[in-house]
Amino acid sequence: MLCSFAAFAALCLAMERHHEDALDEAPSARRVRRLRTVAVVAFIASWWTVIPRTDVGIAWVMWTVQLTAGATAVVALATWWPRRLPAAAIAVGAAGVMLLPLTGIGGR
């Protein structure tokens, strides 16, 4: 879920309105590309955490739940505390990357 949160936060911050709410400035085209790239990588990482599951159907359900929980958390944060979204995205994304080895990737 941490990677899903980071991905949705990056997509949220890639939008001009949310970027201005959070950082008081419009995003440059380069920053938008970087945020979108980070989002794609984080979505791949979130999918990667459910791959070791034995049943593909369960993996899809788990990934959908992760995406839903991450999106809900980003929406809540962007709505009530938009200025905290960038820091939360960095912290949660870093935690997600550090915890990836604990997901059991590579072994069943």
Contact map, one row per residue, 1 for C-alpha under 8 A:
111110000000000000000000000000000000000000000100000000000000000001101100000000000000000000000000000000000000
111111000000000000000000000000000000000000000100000000000000000000000100000000000000000000011011000000000000
111111100000000000000000000000000000000001101100000000000000000000000000000000000000000000011001100000000000
111111110000000000000000000000000000000001100100000000000000000001100110000000000000000000000000000000000000
111111111000000000000000000000000000000000000000000000000000000000101110110000000000000010011000000000000000
011111111100000000000000000000000000001001000000000000000000000000000100000000000000000011011000000000000000
001111111110000000000000000000000000011111100000000000000000000000000000000000000000000000000000000000000000
000111111111000000000000000000000000001000000000000000000000000000000110010000000000000000000000000000000000
000011111111100000000000000000000000001000000000000000000000000000000000010000000000110010000000000000000000
000001111111110000000000000000000011011000000000000000000000000000000000000000000000000010000000000000000000
000000111111111000000000000000000011001000000000000000000000000000000000000000000000000000000000000000000000
000000011111111001100000000000000000000000000000000000000000000000000000010000000000000000000000000000000000
000000001111111101100100000000000010000000000000000000000000000000000000000000000000010000000000000000000000
000000000111111101100000001000111011000000000000000000000000000000000000000000000000000000000000000000000000
000000000011111111100000001000010000000000000000000000000000000000000000000000000000000000000000000000000000
000000000000111111110000011000000000000000000000000000000000000000000000000000000000000000000000000000000000
000000000000001111111000010000000000000000000000000000000000000000000000000000000000000000000000000000000000
000000000001111111111100000000000000000000000000000000000000000000000000000001000100000000000000000000000000
000000000001111111111111111000000000000000000000000000000000000000000000000000000000000000000000000000000000
000000000000000111111111111000000000000000000000000000000000000000000000000000000000000000000000000000000000
000000000000000011111111000000000000000000000000000000000000000000000000000000000110000000000000000000000000
000000000000100001111111000000000000000000000000000000000000000000000000000000000111110000000000000000000000
000000000000000000111111100000000000000000000000000000000000000000000000000000000010000000000000000000000000
000000000000000000111111110000000000000000000000000000000000000000000000000000000000000000000000000000000000
000000000000000000110011111000000000000000000000000000000000000000000000000000000000000000000000000000000000
000000000000000110110001111100000000000000000000000000000000000000000000000000000000000000000000000000000000
000000000000011100110000111110110000000000000000000000000000000000000000000000000000000000000000000000000000
000000000000000000000000011111110000000000000000000000000000000000000000000000000000000000000000000000000000
000000000000000000000000001111111000000000000000000000000000000000000000000000000000000000000000000000000000
000000000000000000000000000111111100000000000000000000000000000000000000000000000000000000000000000000000000
000000000000010000000000001111111110000000000000000000000000000000000000000000000000000000000000000000000000
000000000000011000000000001111111111000000000000000000000000000000000000000000000000000000000000000000000000
000000000000010000000000000011111111100000000000000000000000000000000000000000000000000000000000000000000000
000000000000000000000000000001111111110000000000000000000000000000000000000000000000000000000000000000000000
000000000110110000000000000000111111111000000000000000000000000000000000000000000000000000000000000000000000
000000000110010000000000000000011111111100000000000000000000000000000000000000000000000000000000000000000000
000000000000000000000000000000001111111110000000000000000000000000000000000000000000000000000000000000000000
000000100100000000000000000000000111111111000000000000000000000000000000000000000000000000000000000000000000
000001111110000000000000000000000011111111100000000000000000000000000000000000000000000000000000000000000000
000000100000000000000000000000000001111111110000000000000000000000000000000000000000000000000000000000000000
000000100000000000000000000000000000111111111000000000000000000000000000000000000000000000000000000000000000
001101100000000000000000000000000000011111111100000000000000000000000000000000000000000000000000000000000000
001100100000000000000000000000000000001111111110000000000000000000000000000000000000000000000000000000000000
000000000000000000000000000000000000000111111111000000000000000000000000000000000000000000000000000000000000
001000000000000000000000000000000000000011111111100000000000000000000000000000000000000000000000000000000000
111100000000000000000000000000000000000001111111110000000000001001000000000000000000000000000000000000000000
000000000000000000000000000000000000000000111111111000000000001000000000000000000000000000000000000000000000
000000000000000000000000000000000000000000011111111100000000000000000000000000000000000000000000000000001000
000000000000000000000000000000000000000000001111111100000000000000000000000000000000000000000000000100111000
000000000000000000000000000000000000000000000111111110000011011000000000000000000000000000000000000000000000
000000000000000000000000000000000000000000000011111110010010000000000000000000000000000000000000000000001000
000000000000000000000000000000000000000000000001111111000000000000000000000000000000000000000000000000011111
000000000000000000000000000000000000000000000000011111110110000000000000000000000000000000000000000000000001
000000000000000000000000000000000000000000000000000111110010000000000000000000000000000000000000000000000001
000000000000000000000000000000000000000000000000000011111110000000000000000000000000000000000000000000000000
000000000000000000000000000000000000000000000000001011111111000000000000000000000000000000000000000000000000
000000000000000000000000000000000000000000000000000000111111100000000000000000000000000000000000000000000000
000000000000000000000000000000000000000000000000000010111111110000000000000000000000000000000000000000000000
000000000000000000000000000000000000000000000000011011111111111000000000000000000000000000000000000000000000
000000000000000000000000000000000000000000000000010000011111111100000000000000000000000000000000000000000000
000000000000000000000000000000000000000000000000000000001111111110000000000000000000000000000000000000000000
000000000000000000000000000000000000000000000000010000000111111111000000000000000000000000000000000000000000
000000000000000000000000000000000000000000000110010000000011111111100000000000000000000000000000000000000000
000000000000000000000000000000000000000000000000000000000001111111110000000000000000000000000000000000000000
000000000000000000000000000000000000000000000000000000000000111111111000000000000000000000000000000000000000
100100000000000000000000000000000000000000000100000000000000011111111100000000000000000000000000000000000000
100110000000000000000000000000000000000000000000000000000000001111111110000000000000000000000000000000000000
000000000000000000000000000000000000000000000000000000000000000111111111000000000000000000000000000000000000
100010000000000000000000000000000000000000000000000000000000000011111111100000000000000000000000000000000000
110111010000000000000000000000000000000000000000000000000000000001111111110000000000000000000000000000000000
000110010000000000000000000000000000000000000000000000000000000000111111111000000000000000000000000000000000
000000000000000000000000000000000000000000000000000000000000000000011111111100000000000000000000000000000000
000010000000000000000000000000000000000000000000000000000000000000001111111110000000000000000000000000000000
000010011001000000000000000000000000000000000000000000000000000000000111111111000000100000000000000000000000
000000000000000000000000000000000000000000000000000000000000000000000011111111100000000000000000000000000000
000000000000000000000000000000000000000000000000000000000000000000000001111111111000000000000000000000000000
000000000000000000000000000000000000000000000000000000000000000000000000111111111101100000000000000000000000
000000000000000001000000000000000000000000000000000000000000000000000000011111111110100000000000000000000000
000000000000000000000000000000000000000000000000000000000000000000000000001111111100000000000000000000000000
000000000000000000000000000000000000000000000000000000000000000000000000000111111100000000000000000000000000
000000000000000000000000000000000000000000000000000000000000000000000000000111111111100000000000000000000000
000000000000000001001100000000000000000000000000000000000000000000000000000011111111100000000000000000000000
000000000000000000001110000000000000000000000000000000000000000000000000000001001111110000000000000000000000
000000000000000000000100000000000000000000000000000000000000000000000000000010001111111100000000000000000000
000000001000000000000100000000000000000000000000000000000000000000000000010011001111111110000000000000000000
000000001000100000000100000000000000000000000000000000000000000000000000000000000011111111000000000000000000
000000000000000000000000000000000000000000000000000000000000000000000000000000000001111111100000000000000000
000000000000000000000000000000000000000000000000000000000000000000000000000000000001111111110000000000000000
000011001100000000000000000000000000000000000000000000000000000000000000000000000000111111111000000000000000
000001000000000000000000000000000000000000000000000000000000000000000000000000000000011111111100000000000000
000000000000000000000000000000000000000000000000000000000000000000000000000000000000001111111110000000000000
011011000000000000000000000000000000000000000000000000000000000000000000000000000000000111111111000000000000
011011000000000000000000000000000000000000000000000000000000000000000000000000000000000011111111100000000000
000000000000000000000000000000000000000000000000000000000000000000000000000000000000000001111111110000000000
010000000000000000000000000000000000000000000000000000000000000000000000000000000000000000111111111000000000
011000000000000000000000000000000000000000000000000000000000000000000000000000000000000000011111111100000000
001000000000000000000000000000000000000000000000000000000000000000000000000000000000000000001111111100000000
000000000000000000000000000000000000000000000000000000000000000000000000000000000000000000000111111110000000
000000000000000000000000000000000000000000000000000000000000000000000000000000000000000000000011111111100000
000000000000000000000000000000000000000000000000100000000000000000000000000000000000000000000001111111101000
000000000000000000000000000000000000000000000000000000000000000000000000000000000000000000000000011111111000
000000000000000000000000000000000000000000000000000000000000000000000000000000000000000000000000001111111000
000000000000000000000000000000000000000000000000100000000000000000000000000000000000000000000000001111111000
000000000000000000000000000000000000000000000000100100000000000000000000000000000000000000000000000011111111
000000000000000000000000000000000000000000000001101100000000000000000000000000000000000000000000000111111111
000000000000000000000000000000000000000000000000000100000000000000000000000000000000000000000000000000011111
000000000000000000000000000000000000000000000000000100000000000000000000000000000000000000000000000000011111
000000000000000000000000000000000000000000000000000111000000000000000000000000000000000000000000000000011111
